[in-house]
Amino acid sequence: MEEEYESRRVRRWEELDTDILVRIFQKFSVFELTSGLAHVCRGWRAACCDPILWKTLDLSHMRSSFIKIPLEPYVYVERRSDEALTRILKLSMNLSGGNTRTLIFHFNLFLSDDQLTYTAERCPGLRRVVLPAWNRIKKTGICKAIRIWKDLESLTMPSIANPPYLLTEIAKNCKNFKELKIMGPFEIFFANTLITCLPNIKTLSIRCSAIKREALMKILDGLPSLEVLNISHSHLVEYSGWQPQQKVIVRELDKTIMEKTARLKKFLTCMEHKTCVMCQRTESDEGIVRWYKYEEGDWKVDELSIMVMQIWETLKETITAYTGLSPAAFFTVLALAFAVYQVVSGFFVSPEVHRPRSLEVQPQSEPLPPPVQLGEITEEELKLYDGSDSKKPLLMAIKGQIYDVSQSRMFYGPGGPYALFAGKDASRALAKMSFEDQDLTGDISGLGAFELEALQDWEYKFMSKYVKVGTIQKKDEEGKESSEPSETNATSAEVLSTNTGEEAPAVTHDETSRSIDEKIAETTEKKDVANDDTAAKE
């Protein structure tokens, strides 16, 4: 008996629910996900293809092995480094299924045109991109990628000598574009191009750069929709006299600039060249920061994404100013005061009567009602069981077969990661591992062999875990619901007959057309009557 119990209790890794596997795989890096996890078994491959894992593809920890050369493109990348990048990109693109929305490259990950184009074609829905250095990316490569990224909203890129062709492509193809972050010098030519091509941009970051004062004035006057401007660790440059070589670094913002920035929602700046390390590095590198010389990760830090840290710094300064204590001492005193309060208040409150834990009655969760056979219903009727009404069962269909997934409400119910599948035939979405609205359909035409295999795995999982309660009524060639009685209706009638002990009448079209709620109510009522009769006989 013990051996039989152990064999039932222990589950194999490949039988673990896909939802749990996805939660585990979320802790892995992209290198671990592409190292062979998908080849363990079908279940693991399905989990590795989940869109949640690939919403952000972060390659910021991967950099090329290169040496500098005097000729264009001024870097030589080792062949093995290039091959490793190509392998990671291919595996990631195959597993992601085009569901990546954020793509981040390391500044020194020297991408080629072919690699960029390959990635763009397989991630057409990108919304945020962090590009590497331009050395091996040509005009044709980046323009082709921009034409594909129609939904692009944010772009982080190194400074570029000839910006019109790039910003023009963004203006033509990316209608939702609103955020630009530039790493490198910001000239007047760039400012004029930005005003012409992207006048409605809302966020602009030019941190760790040499900014010409005239260029800064132009964007403050020429970008009326600008809401956020970050020039942290940058320095302003002016030219005095008639000779352009006489460059002057402006270390403080004058009154004119401060008045123009007053309309912005956020204006971030830091020009503490005597105390700030990053300001000193920007000045020593003449506005073109050599990121490879400094700490790993400095290149991707942006003050716009660390506002919480700024709030914390402000809080620490406020604590010191008003209390004279350091933040550590302040919170220590606060914790001690709270502990003293708890101890002292205990003397003035009557002690509670504590019962032994074994005598306490723990509330039990209400058991789920047994699944009710619905027979053949339409897709519109199935939508009523999407979990919005807690009194109704939670239903979902695969390949026209309806299953009761109420026991997994935390995954398929409102607020769950797969809530959009509830109340629908999600065959195509499950096969493609897609969360797109156009894939939330039972139409599986045009799917590839791998996608059909993945759908088969999902069907086996649902057949073994959930109870089938009906089928979706098929449509004829004219798109009308078929009125022919199905085998499922007959089966439903047999189930009702068995449960009630009465002879069930044949299922007619009129009975099928009744609402599903009436069917459930009738079934429940008959079961209650049968139970009462049995109790009376006893």
C-alpha positions as CSV (number, residue, x, y, z in Angstrom):
1,M,0.0,0.0,0.0
2,E,2.8,2.4,0.9
3,E,4.5,1.8,-2.5
4,E,1.3,2.4,-4.3
5,Y,0.7,5.6,-2.4
6,E,4.3,6.8,-3.1
7,S,3.8,6.0,-6.8
8,R,0.7,8.1,-6.9
9,R,2.1,11.0,-4.9
10,V,5.4,11.5,-6.7
11,R,5.2,13.3,-10.1
12,R,7.8,13.3,-12.8
13,W,9.4,16.6,-13.9
14,E,7.9,16.4,-17.4
15,E,4.4,16.1,-15.9
16,L,4.7,19.4,-14.0
17,D,2.1,21.9,-15.0
18,T,3.2,24.4,-17.7
19,D,2.1,27.3,-15.5
20,I,4.5,26.2,-12.7
21,L,7.3,25.6,-15.1
22,V,6.9,29.1,-16.5
23,R,7.1,30.6,-13.0
24,I,10.4,28.7,-12.5
25,F,11.9,29.6,-15.8
26,Q,11.2,33.3,-15.1
27,K,14.2,33.1,-12.7
28,F,16.6,32.0,-15.5
29,S,18.6,34.2,-17.8
30,V,18.4,34.2,-21.6
31,F,21.6,32.1,-21.7
32,E,20.1,29.5,-19.5
33,L,16.8,29.4,-21.4
34,T,18.6,28.8,-24.7
35,S,21.1,26.3,-23.2
36,G,19.0,23.2,-23.9
37,L,16.0,23.5,-21.5
38,A,13.6,23.3,-24.5
39,H,15.0,20.0,-25.6
40,V,14.3,18.1,-22.3
41,C,10.7,17.2,-23.2
42,R,7.7,18.6,-25.0
43,G,6.3,20.1,-21.8
44,W,9.5,22.0,-21.1
45,R,9.6,23.3,-24.6
46,A,6.0,24.5,-24.4
47,A,7.0,26.3,-21.2
48,C,10.1,27.8,-22.8
49,C,7.9,29.3,-25.5
50,D,5.6,31.1,-23.2
51,P,5.4,34.8,-24.1
52,I,5.8,35.9,-20.5
53,L,9.5,34.7,-20.6
54,W,10.3,36.7,-23.8
55,K,8.5,40.0,-23.2
56,T,12.0,41.5,-22.6
57,L,15.1,40.1,-24.3
58,D,18.0,41.5,-22.4
59,L,21.4,41.0,-24.0
60,S,23.1,43.7,-22.0
61,H,25.4,41.2,-20.3
62,M,26.8,39.9,-23.6
63,R,29.6,41.9,-25.3
64,S,31.7,41.2,-28.3
65,S,35.3,40.1,-28.2
66,F,37.0,42.7,-30.3
67,I,40.1,44.7,-31.0
68,K,40.3,48.2,-32.4
69,I,41.7,48.8,-35.9
70,P,42.5,52.0,-37.7
71,L,40.2,51.4,-40.7
72,E,36.4,51.3,-40.9
73,P,34.5,49.9,-39.1
74,Y,37.3,50.5,-36.6
75,V,36.7,47.3,-34.7
76,Y,37.5,43.6,-35.5
77,V,35.2,41.1,-33.9
78,E,36.4,37.5,-33.4
79,R,34.6,34.9,-35.5
80,R,33.6,32.8,-32.4
81,S,32.1,35.9,-30.7
82,D,30.0,36.6,-33.8
83,E,28.9,33.0,-34.1
84,A,27.9,32.9,-30.4
85,L,25.7,36.0,-30.9
86,T,24.1,34.5,-34.0
87,R,23.3,31.3,-32.1
88,I,21.7,33.2,-29.1
89,L,19.6,35.3,-31.5
90,K,18.3,32.4,-33.5
91,L,17.4,30.3,-30.4
92,S,15.8,33.3,-28.7
93,M,13.8,34.2,-31.8
94,N,12.6,30.7,-32.3
95,L,11.4,30.4,-28.7
96,S,9.9,33.8,-28.4
97,G,7.6,33.4,-31.3
98,G,7.7,37.1,-32.1
99,N,6.4,38.1,-28.7
100,T,9.4,40.3,-27.6
101,R,8.5,43.9,-26.8
102,T,11.8,45.2,-25.3
103,L,15.2,44.5,-26.8
104,I,18.4,45.5,-25.1
105,F,21.9,45.2,-26.6
106,H,25.2,45.9,-24.8
107,F,26.9,49.1,-26.0
108,N,30.0,47.0,-27.1
109,L,28.0,44.2,-28.7
110,F,28.9,45.0,-32.2
111,L,25.9,43.9,-34.2
112,S,26.1,43.4,-38.0
113,D,23.4,44.4,-40.5
114,D,22.5,40.8,-41.1
115,Q,22.0,40.1,-37.4
116,L,20.0,43.3,-36.9
117,T,17.7,42.5,-39.9
118,Y,17.2,38.9,-38.7
119,T,16.2,40.1,-35.3
120,A,13.9,42.8,-36.6
121,E,12.0,40.5,-38.9
122,R,11.3,38.1,-36.1
123,C,10.4,40.8,-33.5
124,P,8.1,43.1,-35.5
125,G,6.2,44.2,-32.4
126,L,9.1,45.8,-30.5
127,R,8.2,48.9,-28.5
128,R,11.6,49.7,-26.9
129,V,15.1,49.1,-28.3
130,V,18.5,49.9,-26.9
131,L,21.0,49.8,-29.8
132,P,24.7,49.1,-29.6
133,A,27.5,51.1,-31.1
134,W,27.1,51.9,-34.8
135,N,30.4,50.5,-36.0
136,R,29.0,47.6,-38.0
137,I,25.5,48.8,-38.6
138,K,25.0,50.5,-41.9
139,K,22.3,53.0,-43.1
140,T,20.4,50.3,-45.0
141,G,20.4,47.9,-42.1
142,I,19.0,50.3,-39.5
143,C,16.4,51.8,-41.9
144,K,15.1,48.4,-42.8
145,A,14.7,47.6,-39.1
146,I,12.9,50.8,-38.4
147,R,10.4,50.1,-41.2
148,I,9.6,46.8,-39.6
149,W,9.2,48.2,-36.1
150,K,5.8,50.0,-36.6
151,D,5.0,50.0,-32.9
152,L,8.3,51.4,-31.7
153,E,7.9,53.9,-28.8
154,S,11.4,54.3,-27.3
155,L,14.9,54.2,-28.8
156,T,18.2,54.4,-27.0
157,M,21.1,55.0,-29.4
158,P,24.7,56.4,-29.7
159,S,25.1,59.8,-31.3
160,I,25.1,59.8,-35.0
161,A,26.8,62.2,-37.4
162,N,24.0,62.2,-40.1
163,P,20.7,61.9,-38.2
164,P,18.2,63.0,-40.9
165,Y,17.9,59.6,-42.6
166,L,17.3,57.8,-39.3
167,L,14.9,60.3,-37.7
168,T,13.0,60.6,-41.0
169,E,12.4,56.8,-41.1
170,I,11.2,56.9,-37.5
171,A,8.7,59.8,-38.3
172,K,7.3,57.9,-41.3
173,N,6.9,54.5,-39.8
174,C,6.7,54.8,-36.0
175,K,3.5,56.8,-35.2
176,N,3.6,56.0,-31.5
177,F,7.3,57.1,-31.0
178,K,7.7,59.3,-27.9
179,E,11.1,58.7,-26.2
180,L,14.6,59.2,-27.5
181,K,17.8,58.7,-25.5
182,I,21.2,59.7,-27.1
183,M,24.7,58.7,-25.9
184,G,27.2,61.2,-27.3
185,P,27.6,64.8,-28.5
186,F,24.5,66.8,-29.2
187,E,25.1,69.3,-32.0
188,I,22.9,72.0,-33.5
189,F,22.4,69.9,-36.7
190,F,21.0,67.1,-34.6
191,A,18.7,69.5,-32.7
192,N,17.3,71.0,-35.9
193,T,16.7,67.6,-37.4
194,L,14.9,66.4,-34.2
195,I,12.7,69.5,-34.3
196,T,11.8,68.9,-38.0
197,C,11.2,65.2,-37.9
198,L,9.9,64.5,-34.4
199,P,8.3,67.7,-33.1
200,N,5.8,65.8,-30.8
201,I,8.5,63.8,-28.9
202,K,7.7,63.8,-25.1
203,T,10.9,62.4,-23.5
204,L,14.5,63.3,-24.4
205,S,17.6,62.1,-22.6
206,I,21.1,63.5,-23.5
207,R,23.1,62.3,-20.4
208,C,26.9,62.2,-20.3
209,S,27.2,64.3,-23.4
210,A,28.7,67.6,-24.7
211,I,25.7,69.8,-25.5
212,K,26.1,73.0,-27.4
213,R,24.2,75.7,-25.6
214,E,22.5,76.9,-28.8
215,A,21.3,73.3,-29.5
216,L,19.7,73.1,-26.0
217,M,18.0,76.4,-26.5
218,K,16.6,75.2,-29.9
219,I,15.0,72.0,-28.5
220,L,13.5,74.0,-25.6
221,D,11.9,76.4,-28.1
222,G,11.1,73.9,-30.9
223,L,9.7,70.9,-29.1
224,P,6.4,72.1,-27.6
225,S,5.3,68.6,-26.5
226,L,8.5,67.9,-24.6
227,E,7.7,66.9,-21.0
228,V,10.8,65.2,-19.7
229,L,14.4,66.3,-20.4
230,N,17.5,64.7,-18.9
231,I,20.9,66.3,-19.3
232,S,22.5,64.8,-16.2
233,H,26.4,64.6,-16.2
234,S,26.5,66.7,-19.4
235,H,28.3,70.0,-19.9
236,L,27.3,72.9,-22.1
237,V,29.7,74.2,-24.7
238,E,30.0,77.7,-26.1
239,Y,32.4,79.3,-28.5
240,S,33.9,82.7,-27.7
241,G,35.3,85.1,-30.2
242,W,35.5,84.5,-33.9
243,Q,37.6,81.4,-33.7
244,P,35.6,78.1,-33.3
245,Q,38.6,76.6,-31.6
246,Q,38.1,78.8,-28.5
247,K,35.7,76.4,-26.7
248,V,34.2,77.4,-23.3
249,I,32.6,74.9,-21.0
250,V,29.6,76.3,-19.1
251,R,29.4,74.8,-15.6
252,E,26.1,76.4,-14.5
253,L,22.7,76.9,-16.2
254,D,21.8,80.5,-16.7
255,K,18.5,82.2,-15.9
256,T,17.3,82.0,-19.5
257,I,17.6,78.2,-19.6
258,M,16.0,77.8,-16.3
259,E,13.0,79.8,-17.4
260,K,12.5,77.8,-20.5
261,T,12.7,74.5,-18.6
262,A,10.1,75.6,-16.1
263,R,7.3,74.4,-18.3
264,L,8.6,70.8,-18.3
265,K,7.2,68.2,-16.0
266,K,10.7,66.8,-15.2
267,F,14.1,68.4,-15.8
268,L,17.0,66.4,-14.6
269,T,20.5,67.8,-14.5
270,C,23.8,67.3,-12.7
271,M,26.9,69.6,-13.3
272,E,28.9,68.9,-10.2
273,H,32.2,68.5,-11.9
274,K,34.1,68.8,-8.7
275,T,32.3,66.1,-6.8
276,C,30.4,63.9,-9.3
277,V,32.5,61.1,-10.9
278,M,30.4,60.8,-14.0
279,C,30.5,64.6,-14.6
280,Q,34.3,64.4,-14.4
281,R,34.4,61.4,-16.8
282,T,32.3,63.3,-19.4
283,E,34.6,66.3,-19.2
284,S,37.8,64.3,-19.5
285,D,36.4,62.3,-22.5
286,E,35.3,65.6,-24.1
287,G,31.6,64.6,-24.3
288,I,32.2,61.2,-25.9
289,V,32.3,58.9,-22.9
290,R,34.5,55.8,-23.4
291,W,32.2,53.4,-21.7
292,Y,34.6,50.4,-22.0
293,K,37.0,52.1,-19.6
294,Y,34.5,52.3,-16.7
295,E,32.3,50.0,-14.6
296,E,30.2,47.4,-16.3
297,G,26.6,48.6,-16.6
298,D,27.3,52.4,-16.4
299,W,26.4,52.9,-20.0
300,K,22.7,51.7,-19.6
301,V,22.0,53.6,-16.4
302,D,19.5,56.5,-16.9
303,E,18.2,58.9,-14.3
304,L,14.8,58.6,-15.8
305,S,14.6,55.0,-14.7
306,I,16.0,55.6,-11.2
307,M,13.5,58.2,-9.9
308,V,12.9,56.1,-6.8
309,M,16.6,56.4,-5.9
310,Q,16.3,60.2,-6.2
311,I,13.3,60.2,-3.9
312,W,15.3,58.2,-1.4
313,E,18.2,60.6,-1.6
314,T,15.8,63.5,-1.0
315,L,14.3,61.7,1.9
316,K,17.7,61.2,3.5
317,E,18.6,64.9,3.1
318,T,15.3,65.9,4.7
319,I,15.8,63.5,7.6
320,T,19.3,65.0,8.3
321,A,18.1,68.6,7.9
322,Y,15.1,68.3,10.3
323,T,16.4,65.8,12.9
324,G,20.2,66.2,12.8
325,L,20.5,62.4,12.7
326,S,21.8,60.2,9.9
327,P,19.1,58.1,8.1
328,A,20.4,54.9,9.8
329,A,20.2,56.5,13.3
330,F,16.8,57.9,12.5
331,F,15.3,54.6,11.5
332,T,17.0,52.8,14.5
333,V,15.4,55.3,16.9
334,L,12.1,54.9,15.1
335,A,12.2,51.1,15.4
336,L,13.2,51.3,19.1
337,A,10.3,53.7,19.8
338,F,7.8,51.3,18.1
339,A,9.2,48.4,20.2
340,V,8.9,50.4,23.4
341,Y,5.3,51.3,22.5
342,Q,4.4,47.6,21.9
343,V,5.9,46.6,25.3
344,V,4.3,49.5,27.3
345,S,0.9,49.1,25.7
346,G,0.9,45.4,26.7
347,F,0.8,46.4,30.4
348,F,-2.5,48.3,29.9
349,V,-4.4,45.8,27.8
350,S,-6.1,42.6,29.2
351,P,-4.4,39.5,27.9
352,E,-6.4,37.7,25.2
353,V,-7.6,34.2,25.9
354,H,-5.5,31.8,23.8
355,R,-7.0,28.5,23.0
356,P,-4.9,25.5,22.1
357,R,-4.3,25.4,18.4
358,S,-5.6,21.9,18.2
359,L,-9.0,23.1,19.4
360,E,-9.4,25.9,16.9
361,V,-11.7,25.2,14.0
362,Q,-10.0,26.2,10.8
363,P,-12.4,27.4,8.1
364,Q,-12.5,25.2,5.1
365,S,-12.6,26.5,1.6
366,E,-15.8,25.9,-0.2
367,P,-15.5,22.9,-2.6
368,L,-16.0,23.5,-6.3
369,P,-19.4,22.4,-7.6
370,P,-19.3,19.3,-9.9
371,P,-19.0,20.1,-13.6
372,V,-22.3,20.3,-15.5
373,Q,-22.6,19.0,-19.0
374,L,-23.7,21.8,-21.3
375,G,-24.0,20.0,-24.6
376,E,-23.4,21.9,-27.8
377,I,-23.3,25.7,-27.4
378,T,-22.3,28.6,-29.6
379,E,-19.2,30.7,-29.3
380,E,-21.3,33.6,-28.0
381,E,-22.8,31.5,-25.3
382,L,-19.3,30.3,-24.3
383,K,-18.2,34.0,-23.7
384,L,-20.6,34.1,-20.7
385,Y,-18.2,31.7,-18.9
386,D,-15.1,33.8,-18.9
387,G,-14.9,34.1,-15.1
388,S,-16.5,37.5,-14.7
389,D,-19.5,35.9,-12.9
390,S,-18.1,33.9,-10.0
391,K,-21.4,31.8,-9.8
392,K,-20.8,30.4,-13.2
393,P,-18.2,27.8,-14.1
394,L,-15.0,28.9,-15.8
395,L,-14.8,27.4,-19.3
396,M,-12.3,27.3,-22.1
397,A,-12.2,25.4,-25.4
398,I,-9.5,23.6,-27.4
399,K,-10.2,22.4,-31.0
400,G,-14.0,22.8,-30.4
401,Q,-14.0,20.8,-27.1
402,I,-15.1,22.8,-24.0
403,Y,-13.4,22.1,-20.7
404,D,-14.3,23.2,-17.1
405,V,-11.1,24.9,-15.8
406,S,-12.7,26.3,-12.6
407,Q,-10.0,24.5,-10.5
408,S,-7.3,26.7,-12.1
409,R,-9.1,30.0,-11.7
410,M,-5.9,31.6,-10.4
411,F,-4.4,31.1,-13.9
412,Y,-7.5,31.4,-16.2
413,G,-9.7,33.6,-14.1
414,P,-9.8,37.4,-14.0
415,G,-6.4,38.8,-13.1
416,G,-4.6,35.5,-14.0
417,P,-1.8,35.3,-16.6
418,Y,-4.0,33.5,-19.1
419,A,-7.3,35.2,-18.3
420,L,-7.8,36.3,-22.0
421,F,-8.2,32.6,-23.0
422,A,-11.2,32.0,-20.7
423,G,-14.6,31.9,-22.5
424,K,-13.0,31.3,-25.9
425,D,-11.6,28.6,-28.1
426,A,-7.9,29.5,-27.7
427,S,-6.6,26.8,-30.1
428,R,-4.6,29.0,-32.3
429,A,-3.2,31.2,-29.5
430,L,-2.0,28.1,-27.6
431,A,-0.5,26.6,-30.7
432,K,1.5,29.8,-31.4
433,M,2.0,30.7,-27.7
434,S,0.6,34.1,-28.6
435,F,-1.4,36.7,-26.6
436,E,-2.5,38.7,-29.7
437,D,-6.2,39.3,-30.1
438,Q,-6.2,38.0,-33.7
439,D,-5.0,34.6,-32.5
440,L,-7.8,34.1,-29.9
441,T,-9.7,31.8,-32.3
442,G,-10.4,28.2,-32.9
443,D,-9.1,28.5,-36.5
444,I,-6.0,26.4,-36.8
445,S,-5.6,26.6,-40.6
446,G,-2.1,27.5,-41.8
447,L,-0.3,26.3,-38.7
448,G,3.1,24.6,-39.0
449,A,4.1,21.1,-37.8
450,F,5.7,22.4,-34.6
451,E,2.7,24.5,-33.8
452,L,0.3,21.7,-34.3
453,E,2.4,19.5,-32.1
454,A,2.4,22.1,-29.4
455,L,-1.4,22.3,-29.7
456,Q,-1.6,18.5,-29.4
457,D,0.3,18.7,-26.1
458,W,-2.1,21.3,-24.7
459,E,-5.0,19.1,-25.7
460,Y,-3.5,16.1,-23.9
461,K,-3.0,18.2,-20.8
462,F,-6.6,19.5,-20.8
463,M,-8.0,16.0,-21.4
464,S,-6.1,14.5,-18.5
465,K,-6.6,17.4,-16.0
466,Y,-10.0,18.9,-16.8
467,V,-13.5,17.6,-17.4
468,K,-15.0,18.0,-20.9
469,V,-18.4,19.6,-20.6
470,G,-19.5,20.2,-24.1
471,T,-18.6,21.2,-27.7
472,I,-18.8,24.4,-29.7
473,Q,-21.6,24.4,-32.3
474,K,-20.0,24.4,-35.8
475,K,-20.9,26.9,-38.5
476,D,-22.1,25.9,-41.9
477,E,-20.6,27.3,-45.1
478,E,-22.8,30.5,-44.9
479,G,-21.5,31.3,-41.4
480,K,-24.8,30.3,-39.7
481,E,-25.0,28.1,-36.6
482,S,-25.7,24.4,-37.5
483,S,-29.1,23.2,-36.1
484,E,-28.4,19.5,-36.3
485,P,-28.4,17.7,-33.0
486,S,-25.0,16.5,-31.9
487,E,-23.8,13.4,-30.1
488,T,-22.8,15.7,-27.1
489,N,-26.5,16.6,-26.6
490,A,-27.4,13.0,-26.5
491,T,-24.6,12.3,-24.0
492,S,-25.8,15.2,-21.9
493,A,-29.3,13.7,-21.8
494,E,-27.9,10.3,-20.8
495,V,-26.0,12.0,-17.9
496,L,-29.1,13.7,-16.7
497,S,-31.0,10.4,-16.9
498,T,-28.3,8.6,-14.9
499,N,-28.2,11.3,-12.2
500,T,-32.0,11.6,-11.7
501,G,-33.0,7.9,-12.2
502,E,-35.6,9.0,-14.7
503,E,-35.9,8.4,-18.4
504,A,-34.6,11.4,-20.3
505,P,-36.5,12.7,-23.3
506,A,-34.8,13.1,-26.6
507,V,-32.9,16.4,-27.0
508,T,-34.7,18.6,-29.5
509,H,-33.6,21.8,-31.2
510,D,-36.0,23.8,-28.9
511,E,-34.2,22.4,-25.9
512,T,-30.8,23.2,-27.3
513,S,-31.8,26.8,-28.0
514,R,-32.6,27.5,-24.3
515,S,-30.1,29.5,-22.3
516,I,-27.2,27.6,-20.6
517,D,-28.2,29.0,-17.2
518,E,-31.6,27.3,-17.4
519,K,-29.9,24.0,-18.2
520,I,-27.6,24.2,-15.2
521,A,-30.5,25.2,-12.9
522,E,-32.7,22.3,-14.2
523,T,-29.8,19.8,-13.7
524,T,-29.2,21.0,-10.1
525,E,-32.9,20.8,-9.3
526,K,-33.2,17.3,-10.6
527,K,-30.2,16.1,-8.6
528,D,-31.6,17.6,-5.4
529,V,-35.0,15.9,-6.0
530,A,-33.2,12.6,-6.5
531,N,-31.2,13.0,-3.3
532,D,-34.4,13.8,-1.4
533,D,-36.2,10.7,-2.7
534,T,-33.2,8.5,-1.7
535,A,-33.2,9.9,1.8
536,A,-36.9,9.4,2.2
537,K,-36.6,5.7,1.2
538,E,-33.9,5.2,3.7
